[in-house]
Amino acid sequence: MSDTQEHREEPDLPYDVFAKACPSRCTLENVTGRWGALTLGALHEGSLRFNELRRRVDGVSEKMLSQTLHALERDGLVHREAQPTNPPRVDYELTPVGREVAARLLELIHCVEGRMDDVLAARTAYDAHRA
């Protein structure tokens, strides 16, 4: 048994994100990358159109949001619904798997937000020590 398998909480899982060739690694990168995490978090609030989502995820370019949505859709985390209207209306929402992933991700986001005073103090101390 490898070190990685010994330290996993659920050793029966067929995937191992720590293994280079494991397909779960790509999904983890899509979920935890800056734009993926923010997109999933924003969609956890409910279905959004592309421009609504772009406004909610402040700072993301149209190109990056489009690429992020495609990756999350490919992974089965986001559902894209195109309405045959003029002009076309496209809505994005989380799939059941996407909702589960986003809920766990939001726990991390809220933890980070709640500890930012500590993080900023640590940064200040680190920078003062390095100066």
C-alpha positions, 0 to 999 in steps of 0.5 A: 500500500502506498503512502497516499493510500494509507493517509486517505480517509476513504481507501476504497475510492477508485481515484487518487488525486495525488496520483499524476495520471488520475482524472480527478486531478483535472477536476480538482484544478477546475474546481479550486482554481480562482475562477472555478471556485468563484463561479461555483460559489456564485452559482450556488446562489441560483441560476444566472445568465452569463453577464449576471455571472460575470458581474457577480464574479468581479474581475473575470474576463469574458474569455476566462469565464467562458473557458471556466464554464465550459470546463465545469460543464464538461465535468458535470458540475454546471448545466447550460440551458440555452433558450430559443429566444431572440436574442438567445438566452443562456442560463447556467446552474449547478447540477446536483454534483455541482451543488454538493461541490459548491457547498463544500467549497463555500465552507472553505470560502467562509472559513477564509473570509472569517479568518482574514484578520489573522491572515492579514496580521500574519502577512504584516508580521511576515513582511516586517520580518523579511524587511 
